[in-house]
Amino acid sequence: MLDADDVRRIALSLPETVEKQRWNHPTFDVAGRMFVTVPDDQTSFAVRCPRLERDELIAAEPDKFWVPPHEAGSAWVRARLSALEGPDELYDILLDSWKQAAPAGLTVEQ
C-alpha cells in the first residue's frame, strides 16, 4: 500500500521541488508554489485541482477523492492513498499538480 513516504519520494523526484513544513506537516513546492501537502494523519494528500475538474473527480470516484469542508473554496482536492491503484497513479496525480504550479519553461522528462 502507498504511504506518505511514497508521496515524498515522488514529489521530490520532480524538478526543482523542495520540501517545507507548513501547519506542522510536509508540503512540497516548485518555484515557491505549493503543489502537494500531506495532512497530519498521512492517509491522504492534497493537490492542486481546478474546481470544475475537482467536482468531476469527486463525482466519478468519491471513495478516492474528496474535499474537506474547510477547503471547499480552494482549488485543491484530497486523495486517499489506500484508494490509489499504485505508484503510477500517484505519480500522475502529483505530476498534474506540479505542472499547475511550475513555471511555464520547466518540464519533466518522462
MDAnalysis code that builds the backbone (N, CA, C; Angstrom):
import MDAnalysis as mda
import numpy as np

u = mda.Universe.empty(330, n_residues=110, atom_resindex=np.repeat(np.arange(110), 3), trajectory=True)
u.add_TopologyAttr("name", ["N", "CA", "C"] * 110)
u.add_TopologyAttr("resid", np.arange(1, 111))
u.add_TopologyAttr("resname", ["MET", "LEU", "ASP", "ALA", "ASP", "ASP", "VAL", "ARG", "ARG", "ILE", "ALA", "LEU", "SER", "LEU", "PRO", "GLU", "THR", "VAL", "GLU", "LYS", "GLN", "ARG", "TRP", "ASN", "HIS", "PRO", "THR", "PHE", "ASP", "VAL", "ALA", "GLY", "ARG", "MET", "PHE", "VAL", "THR", "VAL", "PRO", "ASP", "ASP", "GLN", "THR", "SER", "PHE", "ALA", "VAL", "ARG", "CYS", "PRO", "ARG", "LEU", "GLU", "ARG", "ASP", "GLU", "LEU", "ILE", "ALA", "ALA", "GLU", "PRO", "ASP", "LYS", "PHE", "TRP", "VAL", "PRO", "PRO", "HIS", "GLU", "ALA", "GLY", "SER", "ALA", "TRP", "VAL", "ARG", "ALA", "ARG", "LEU", "SER", "ALA", "LEU", "GLU", "GLY", "PRO", "ASP", "GLU", "LEU", "TYR", "ASP", "ILE", "LEU", "LEU", "ASP", "SER", "TRP", "LYS", "GLN", "ALA", "ALA", "PRO", "ALA", "GLY", "LEU", "THR", "VAL", "GLU", "GLN"])
u.atoms.positions = np.array([
    [0.829, -1.179, 0.000],
    [0.000, 0.000, 0.000],
    [0.879, 1.250, 0.000],
    [0.436, 2.266, -0.704],
    [1.166, 3.526, -0.764],
    [1.081, 4.255, 0.573],
    [2.112, 5.058, 0.858],
    [2.101, 5.831, 2.100],
    [2.723, 7.206, 1.869],
    [2.824, 7.977, 2.934],
    [3.348, 9.338, 2.843],
    [4.788, 9.359, 2.329],
    [5.565, 8.324, 2.609],
    [6.932, 8.264, 2.082],
    [6.941, 8.168, 0.568],
    [5.947, 7.480, -0.011],
    [5.843, 7.409, -1.472],
    [5.516, 8.787, -2.054],
    [4.628, 9.515, -1.383],
    [4.308, 10.876, -1.827],
    [5.583, 11.720, -1.805],
    [6.325, 11.656, -0.720],
    [7.570, 12.427, -0.579],
    [8.570, 12.043, -1.675],
    [8.786, 10.756, -1.867],
    [9.777, 10.289, -2.847],
    [9.418, 10.774, -4.255],
    [8.163, 10.617, -4.643],
    [7.748, 11.017, -5.995],
    [7.768, 12.532, -6.137],
    [7.254, 13.243, -5.152],
    [7.244, 14.709, -5.229],
    [8.665, 15.248, -5.382],
    [9.589, 14.730, -4.584],
    [10.968, 15.219, -4.645],
    [11.700, 14.796, -5.913],
    [11.143, 13.835, -6.648],
    [11.754, 13.434, -7.922],
    [11.422, 14.417, -9.043],
    [10.460, 15.280, -8.828],
    [10.073, 16.259, -9.850],
    [11.007, 17.458, -9.782],
    [11.365, 18.025, -10.940],
    [12.368, 19.094, -10.984],
    [12.062, 20.275, -10.052],
    [13.128, 20.720, -9.401],
    [13.126, 21.916, -8.561],
    [12.124, 21.875, -7.411],
    [11.752, 20.682, -6.993],
    [10.836, 20.539, -5.862],
    [11.610, 20.641, -4.558],
    [11.043, 21.378, -3.618],
    [11.612, 21.478, -2.278],
    [10.527, 21.143, -1.261],
    [10.950, 20.539, -0.175],
    [10.028, 20.199, 0.904],
    [10.088, 21.287, 1.971],
    [8.908, 21.673, 2.457],
    [8.803, 22.653, 3.532],
    [7.800, 22.148, 4.549],
    [7.927, 22.628, 5.773],
    [6.936, 22.324, 6.808],
    [5.968, 23.498, 6.902],
    [4.686, 23.194, 6.764],
    [3.629, 24.177, 6.969],
    [2.554, 23.490, 7.787],
    [1.944, 24.213, 8.693],
    [0.861, 23.644, 9.503],
    [1.315, 22.354, 10.197],
    [2.597, 22.254, 10.485],
    [3.183, 21.084, 11.159],
    [3.118, 19.804, 10.330],
    [3.065, 19.915, 9.018],
    [3.178, 18.727, 8.170],
    [3.880, 19.085, 6.865],
    [4.368, 18.067, 6.141],
    [5.169, 18.329, 4.946],
    [4.342, 18.870, 3.788],
    [4.954, 19.838, 3.117],
    [4.395, 20.360, 1.872],
    [5.522, 20.379, 0.849],
    [5.156, 20.415, -0.410],
    [6.149, 20.368, -1.477],
    [5.856, 21.486, -2.463],
    [6.919, 22.251, -2.786],
    [6.797, 23.430, -3.634],
    [7.671, 23.291, -4.866],
    [7.246, 23.978, -5.923],
    [8.088, 24.195, -7.093],
    [8.011, 25.691, -7.383],
    [9.176, 26.308, -7.545],
    [9.251, 27.744, -7.814],
    [8.457, 28.554, -6.787],
    [8.503, 28.121, -5.531],
    [7.839, 28.850, -4.466],
    [6.333, 28.656, -4.383],
    [5.789, 27.749, -5.178],
    [4.342, 27.496, -5.164],
    [4.076, 26.067, -4.705],
    [3.255, 25.933, -3.701],
    [2.934, 24.610, -3.168],
    [2.095, 23.824, -4.174],
    [2.439, 22.517, -4.338],
    [1.642, 21.675, -5.224],
    [1.144, 20.399, -4.567],
    [1.654, 20.072, -3.396],
    [1.132, 18.909, -2.660],
    [1.433, 19.089, -1.177],
    [0.537, 18.578, -0.376],
    [0.721, 18.560, 1.067],
    [0.188, 17.236, 1.607],
    [0.802, 16.781, 2.682],
    [0.383, 15.538, 3.331],
    [-0.132, 15.905, 4.726],
    [-1.451, 15.867, 4.929],
    [-2.022, 16.225, 6.230],
    [-1.548, 15.297, 7.358],
    [-1.886, 15.690, 8.573],
    [-1.400, 15.019, 9.780],
    [-1.577, 13.509, 9.812],
    [-2.730, 13.005, 9.389],
    [-2.948, 11.557, 9.535],
    [-2.173, 10.739, 8.503],
    [-1.631, 11.382, 7.483],
    [-0.800, 10.771, 6.448],
    [-1.481, 9.629, 5.694],
    [-2.793, 9.586, 5.685],
    [-3.518, 8.577, 4.908],
    [-4.007, 9.151, 3.590],
    [-3.783, 10.453, 3.404],
    [-4.209, 11.120, 2.181],
    [-3.204, 12.216, 1.858],
    [-3.429, 12.873, 0.744],
    [-2.632, 14.029, 0.371],
    [-3.535, 14.982, -0.389],
    [-3.130, 16.235, -0.455],
    [-3.907, 17.257, -1.158],
    [-3.071, 17.809, -2.300],
    [-3.725, 18.007, -3.444],
    [-3.059, 18.535, -4.637],
    [-3.906, 19.630, -5.265],
    [-3.260, 20.431, -6.095],
    [-3.964, 21.448, -6.866],
    [-4.906, 20.769, -7.855],
    [-6.069, 21.362, -8.022],
    [-7.031, 20.815, -8.976],
    [-8.068, 21.892, -9.282],
    [-8.190, 22.287, -10.555],
    [-9.217, 23.277, -10.888],
    [-10.589, 22.804, -10.406],
    [-11.382, 23.738, -9.903],
    [-12.655, 23.375, -9.280],
    [-13.569, 22.549, -10.173],
    [-13.683, 22.881, -11.446],
    [-14.556, 22.102, -12.332],
    [-14.071, 20.665, -12.452],
    [-12.772, 20.489, -12.607],
    [-12.213, 19.136, -12.670],
    [-12.372, 18.421, -11.332],
    [-12.210, 19.165, -10.258],
    [-12.332, 18.591, -8.919],
    [-13.722, 18.003, -8.714],
    [-14.744, 18.746, -9.088],
    [-16.116, 18.256, -8.934],
    [-16.343, 16.985, -9.746],
    [-15.768, 16.931, -10.941],
    [-15.891, 15.732, -11.781],
    [-15.162, 14.546, -11.156],
    [-13.966, 14.785, -10.635],
    [-13.205, 13.717, -9.975],
    [-13.983, 13.132, -8.799],
    [-14.490, 14.010, -7.975],
    [-15.220, 13.563, -6.787],
    [-16.472, 12.798, -7.180],
    [-17.186, 13.289, -8.181],
    [-18.412, 12.604, -8.631],
    [-18.089, 11.235, -9.213],
    [-16.976, 11.138, -9.941],
    [-16.614, 9.873, -10.588],
    [-16.027, 8.860, -9.607],
    [-15.254, 9.332, -8.625],
    [-14.566, 8.428, -7.702],
    [-14.616, 8.977, -6.271],
    [-15.806, 8.998, -5.665],
    [-15.932, 9.590, -4.323],
    [-15.184, 8.827, -3.231],
    [-14.863, 7.568, -3.455],
    [-14.088, 6.822, -2.466],
    [-12.606, 7.184, -2.519],
    [-12.199, 7.806, -3.620],
    [-10.794, 8.167, -3.813],
    [-10.554, 9.653, -3.540],
    [-11.447, 10.514, -4.018],
    [-11.248, 11.965, -3.942],
    [-12.328, 12.634, -3.110],
    [-11.952, 13.659, -2.372],
    [-12.915, 14.450, -1.606],
    [-12.282, 15.785, -1.232],
    [-13.123, 16.676, -0.724],
    [-12.679, 17.977, -0.241],
    [-13.260, 18.190, 1.150],
    [-12.419, 18.419, 2.145],
    [-12.931, 18.723, 3.474],
    [-13.685, 20.066, 3.438],
    [-14.655, 20.237, 4.296],
    [-15.439, 21.481, 4.286],
    [-14.594, 22.753, 4.355],
    [-13.518, 22.748, 5.146],
    [-12.707, 23.966, 5.276],
    [-11.892, 24.284, 4.019],
    [-11.842, 23.362, 3.047],
    [-11.112, 23.599, 1.801],
    [-12.057, 23.742, 0.605],
    [-13.354, 23.830, 0.858],
    [-14.340, 23.867, -0.232],
    [-14.139, 25.044, -1.178],
    [-13.659, 26.157, -0.678],
    [-13.464, 27.327, -1.525],
    [-12.139, 27.347, -2.258],
    [-11.324, 26.334, -2.061],
    [-9.997, 26.305, -2.678],
    [-10.017, 25.546, -4.000],
    [-8.895, 25.583, -4.668],
    [-8.723, 24.807, -5.905],
    [-7.820, 23.607, -5.609],
    [-8.160, 22.872, -4.547],
    [-7.412, 21.700, -4.112],
    [-8.371, 20.544, -3.921],
    [-7.834, 19.326, -4.045],
    [-8.611, 18.118, -3.800],
    [-7.741, 17.172, -2.980],
    [-8.367, 16.365, -2.166],
    [-7.640, 15.343, -1.408],
    [-7.820, 13.994, -2.081],
    [-6.818, 13.154, -1.942],
    [-6.874, 11.786, -2.466],
    [-6.448, 10.828, -1.362],
    [-7.205, 9.747, -1.223],
    [-6.888, 8.721, -0.222],
    [-5.821, 7.782, -0.791],
    [-4.712, 7.654, -0.086],
    [-3.625, 6.794, -0.545],
    [-4.082, 5.350, -0.715],
    [-4.910, 4.857, 0.164],
    [-5.352, 3.457, 0.101],
    [-6.235, 3.171, -1.107],
    [-6.805, 4.208, -1.722],
    [-7.693, 4.015, -2.866],
    [-6.965, 4.073, -4.210],
    [-5.703, 4.489, -4.197],
    [-4.957, 4.587, -5.459],
    [-4.561, 3.205, -5.953],
    [-4.454, 3.085, -7.266],
    [-4.142, 1.798, -7.891],
    [-2.666, 1.446, -7.846],
    [-1.824, 2.380, -7.498],
    [-0.400, 2.086, -7.404],
    [0.446, 3.317, -7.625],
    [1.769, 3.127, -7.656],
    [2.683, 4.265, -7.777],
    [2.513, 5.052, -9.072],
    [2.117, 4.404, -10.152],
    [1.934, 5.130, -11.410],
    [0.798, 6.144, -11.302],
    [-0.294, 5.751, -10.656],
    [-1.404, 6.690, -10.484],
    [-0.993, 7.837, -9.555],
    [-0.278, 7.531, -8.482],
    [0.208, 8.569, -7.586],
    [1.111, 9.535, -8.349],
    [2.024, 9.021, -9.136],
    [2.917, 9.862, -9.942],
    [2.109, 10.777, -10.858],
    [1.123, 10.226, -11.554],
    [0.324, 11.025, -12.486],
    [-0.403, 12.164, -11.779],
    [-0.952, 11.882, -10.608],
    [-1.669, 12.908, -9.848],
    [-0.702, 14.000, -9.384],
    [0.448, 13.593, -8.856],
    [1.428, 14.571, -8.390],
    [1.998, 15.377, -9.549],
    [2.258, 14.731, -10.666],
    [2.784, 15.437, -11.834],
    [1.781, 16.479, -12.335],
    [0.507, 16.125, -12.376],
    [-0.510, 17.073, -12.832],
    [-0.523, 18.308, -11.923],
    [-0.459, 18.096, -10.619],
    [-0.441, 19.219, -9.687],
    [0.841, 20.033, -9.840],
    [1.969, 19.352, -10.003],
    [3.253, 20.020, -10.190],
    [3.201, 20.922, -11.422],
    [2.631, 20.419, -12.510],
    [2.535, 21.201, -13.748],
    [1.704, 22.464, -13.553],
    [0.708, 22.407, -12.679],
    [-0.120, 23.589, -12.421],
    [0.642, 24.652, -11.648],
    [1.640, 24.247, -10.880],
    [2.404, 25.182, -10.059],
    [3.732, 25.616, -10.703],
    [4.295, 24.786, -11.553],
    [5.628, 25.032, -12.118],
    [5.611, 26.171, -13.141],
    [6.730, 26.885, -13.254],
    [6.837, 27.910, -14.300],
    [6.722, 27.268, -15.679],
    [6.268, 28.047, -16.638],
    [5.995, 27.536, -17.990],
    [7.204, 26.854, -18.628],
    [8.414, 27.316, -18.410],
    [9.587, 26.755, -19.055],
    [10.124, 25.486, -18.431],
    [9.636, 25.127, -17.251],
    [10.137, 23.959, -16.533],
    [9.363, 22.724, -16.984],
    [10.077, 21.671, -17.382],
    [9.414, 20.457, -17.860],
    [9.969, 19.229, -17.155],
    [9.245, 18.128, -17.316],
    [9.639, 16.846, -16.741],
    [9.955, 15.896, -17.887],
    [11.107, 15.241, -17.802],
    [11.415, 14.194, -18.780],
    [10.718, 12.931, -18.356],
    [9.991, 12.330, -19.302],
    [9.272, 11.095, -18.958],
    [9.770, 9.941, -19.780],
])
